[in-house]
Every structure is written in C-alpha cells, then in structure tokens.
C-alpha cells in the first residue's frame, strides 16, 4: 500500500445558511486524471459517518489501477462540523447533501453527465422498507435484547448503556459479522459518537430505530430515470435485506444484483477479495 500514489485536500463548499465557510475533505488514491480508467467516487454512509471503512477500496487502485476518491461529507470527520445545526431538519436535507447509496441513487435519477456506471451497495430504496426489515431482524434477537431495546425506546433513554449494549448485539449480526470489528469501521462509529449532529438529526439513535427527518424518504418512484448501468450489492445478513434493495432491481433499467453469502452490511470488509473482483469485473465490462 505504501507504493500507492495518495493525496489529500479540501474543497470549498458554499452552504447557504451555515453561517460560516465550509470545506469538504477528500483523499485520492492513484493517478487523476487517468489515461484509461475513470475514477470511482466513493460515498460513505450514515448519514453522518466518515470515509475510513471505505479506505479498503484503495485495493481497486493497487490491483487494477482504478483511481479512487473518498471524502468526508459535511458535518463530520475531517470536513467542517456544524454542531450548532443539531436537530435542524430544515438545514440537513437531501437537497444539501445525502449519504451512501441513497445519495448515489438520488444523483443518478437526475441523469448527470459523466456518470458512466453506478454501484449501490447495501443501501435502501426507501426508509419504510429499511424499518420493516429491521423490525423483522429484531424479532430474531434474544428476548432479553429485544426487551432492552423496546424498554429504552419507549422511555426515550437511547443513550443508556443497556440500550447501547443491546444495539451492539444487533450490529454484530447485521452490521459487521467480523469479530473483532475492523478498526476502520470502529473509527467511523467513533466519529458519529463524537459528533452525532447529522446522524441523530436525519436518522436517529441507531441503524434500526429511525426517528429523524429521513424516516419518510424513498427514491422508488424515480428509479426508472436512472440511465447508468448499475451494480446492486447486499449481504445475506445485511440490514439491507433483499426486500430493501429489490426495488432497485425491479425499476432500474440496466442492473445486475450480487449478494455476498458471508456478509452483513460491509462486504468490502467481510469478503474483501470477492468484493474487489466483483466490482472490478463490473467496472471494466
């Protein structure tokens, strides 16, 4: 990895209503512009997470000479933080920015010039489907874990250590099945703990209890507008269960769906070698 060409920088981000200058931090792996391979722009999830758990995609640069760009979205990581906007649902909107596969699909429905291919990985087509799947997965947890989740959600005590411990039981099954959890994923979760502004405002206290402004979000009615050839990915044990991603497969005109049999929500970490081969085969096709 040390032989990879890597550079970091900041881009100005003019944000009306922010009340201060904002910047987006980014990192580029490989040569850009590249004489043959277009760059892969990698969008982290959350909303409000950071890029670290996606640095592994630099393997595509090392193995196949694909330029890879990762960045921290506004509000966390090495980009501008806006804790004074915590809870401001009029500020944190899809129009301002979004996250992960949701942002990718929203962007692609607008048929932007220059978008050659699209990868939607472990992402919902609607939050209603995400919540429905999460509720089904919760029923499979041990009864004492379910009871702890239900008790603290009813009491609005979702920062209680008992609730956090119960949340982690869900994450061990459906976020990442590797034990111990990879440090890169821990780092992203730590950033969200240190500054939960975006995540708590748009999502809620965790991956399966959605109380934020995104709870009614859906892109399903616009998926037919996506012209880019699309690779759809999820894991067998994923929070993004089949019902959650199926609308992408049903409505995007040119799409291929690959499931990772031994993965939950982060197959790039759980089945790294196969993940890189699948993505590279799609990019070069």
N, C-alpha and C positions, 0 to 999 in steps of 0.2 A: 504493500500500500504506500510505502514511503516514496516510491518512484512516480506515483501519480502526480500530475500537474493539478494543483489546487490553489484557488484564490478566493478571497473573501472580500465583501464590500457592503456598502449601504446605498440604497436608492431613496431619494426624496419621495415622500408620499403626501400629497396635498389632501388633507382631510378636513372638509368643511365642518365646523362645529367642534373640532378637537381642542381648540384654544391654545395650541402650541404647534411648532413644527414637528412633523413625524417622519420617521425613516423606517424602511424595511431592510433588515439584514439578510444577506444571501451568501451562498457558497457555490462555486462552480468547480466541478471535477472534470478534468480533461481539457481539450482544445476547443475554444469557441471564438469565432465561428470555425466549424469543422468542414473540411473539403467534401466529405461524403455523407456523414451521419448527422441528421438534425438533432438538436438537444432534447432530452427528456426533462420536462419541468415537473418536479415532484411536489405535490401539495399535501402537507400534513393534516391530520385530523383534529378532532376535538369536538367542537370548535374551541380554540384556545390552547391547544397542545403546542409542541415545538418540533423541530426537524430531526432530533437526534436518532429516533428509532428508524429513520429512513436513510441515514448515512450509509447503511449497508448496501443501498442501491448503487453506490460507487463501484461495486463489483461489476456492474454493467460497463463501466468505463475501463476497469482493469482488464476484464476478459474480452470485451468486444469493441472497445474504443468508442463507446457511446457517451457524448457529453451529458452530464447530469447536473441539474441545478436544484438545490434545496434552499429553502428560506424559512424564516420565522414570520408568521403572519402578525400584523399589527396587534399589539396588546399583550405580547408575551415573548419569552426568550430574549434574544439579543436585539429585537426590534423595539420600537417605542412602546412603553407601558402607559396605560391610561386608567389607573385605579379609581380616579375621580369619576369615571363613567360607569362604575359598577352599578348594575341594576337599571341602566338607562337603555330601555328597549327601543327607543326612538333613534339612538345613536348606533347601536350594534345591530345592523340589518344585513340582509342578503345583498342589498344594493351596495353597501360599504365594502363588504368582503364576505367570504364564506369559508369553507373548510373542506379538505379532503375530496372524496368522490362526489360530495354534494356540490361543491364549487365546480368541479370538473364537468359534471353533467349540466349544471346551470349555464356555464360558459359555453359548452358545446351546443346547447339548444339555440344559441344566437348565431350559429354558423360563422364563427370568426375566421378571417383569412389567416392562413398559415398553420392551422391546426390539422396536421396530417393524420394522426391516429390518437386514440383515446383509450386509457386504461382506467377502469373503475374497479377499485379493489376494496372489498369488504365494506361496502357503503350502502345505505338505504335509498330506495326510491321515494319513500315517504316516512315521516316520523310515526305516523299511525301504525304502519306495518312494523317498524322497529320496536315500538312499545308492545304490540301484540306478540311478537316473537319473544321479547324479553320476559313478558309475563308467563309465557309457556315454559321458558327455560327456568324461571324462578320456581316453578312447581316441582322441578326435578332436584332442587337443593334439599339438604337435610332439613327436617321440620324446625329444628331449633334456629337454623339460619333464616328460614322464611319468617319465623316468628319475630326475630330480632329486626329484620328489615321492616316488616309491617308495623311493629310497635313504634319504631322511631320515625317512620314516615308519617304515621298518624299524629304523633306528638310534635312533629317538626323539629326533631332533635337529630338531624342527619350528620352533625359533626361529632356525635357521641362515639367514643372508641369502640363500643359494642357494635354500632352500626357500620363503622369503617371496617371492622374485622369481618363482619358478615358480607360487606361489599367485596372484600378481597377474596372470599370464598367463591363468589360468582366470577370474579376476574380470573382466578386460577383455572376455571373450567372453560370460560368463553372469551376472555381477552387474550391470554397467552398461556399455553399449556407447558411451557418450559419451566423447570424448577432447578435452580433459582431463575427468577425473571431476569432477562438480559438487562445489563446496566443501561443500555441506550433507552430502553422503554421506561425503566425506573426514572431516568433523568427527565423524560418528558412529563411523567406524572408528578415529579417533584416541582417542576416549573409551574404546573397548574395548581399545586398546593400553595406555592409561594405567592402566586398572583392568579386567583380564580376569577378575575373580573369577567373575561369573555365567556369562559365555560359556565359559570354559575348564571350569568345573565341570559345566555342563549340556549343552554342545555338544561342545567340543573345540578344537583349534587353528585350525580354519577351517571354511568352509561345506561342505566335501565330505569331510573326514576326521573322522567323528563318533565320539568316544571317551567322551563324557560320559554323564550319567545319563539323557538323553533318547533314547539310541540305540534303546530298545525302545518308545518312545511311539507310540500310534496312537489315533485317535478314530473310526475307520471303523465299529466295531460300535455306536456311539452316534449316528451322523449322522441316522438315521431319526427321532430325537427332536426335531430342530430344526424348530420351527414357523414361525420368521421367514422371510419372503420373502428370498431370498439372491441376491446378485450375486457370481459367481465370476470371477476375473480371473487371467490369466497372460500372459507374453510368449512370443513364438515361440522366443527364445533363452534362456529363463529356466532357472535352476537348478530351478525348479518346473516341470519338463516335464509334458506332458499326462498321462502315466501317474501323476504325483504328485498331481495335482489331480482326476483323473477320479472317484475315489470320492465326492467332494463332489457332483458332478453326478449320479452314479448313485443316491445314497442320500438326499440332502436333498429333501423332497417338492416344495418350490416354489423352483426355482433357474434362473437364466439364466447362461450361460457366455460371456464375451467375451475373445478373445485379441487382443493387441497385436502386430502383424506386425513392427514395427521395434524391439521392446523385449526386454530381458533381464529382470532381476529388479525393476527400479524404473520401471515405465511412467509413474508420476506425474512423473518427471524426464525420461524419454526421449521420451515423446509426451504432453506436458503438456496441450495443448489438447484432444486427443481424450479423454484420461483424464477431464478435468473434465466434458466433455459427457456421457460415458457414465455417470459416477457421478451427475451431476445428473438425467439422464433417469430413472435408476433410483430415486433418492430421491423424485422428485416423482410418479412413476407410482402 
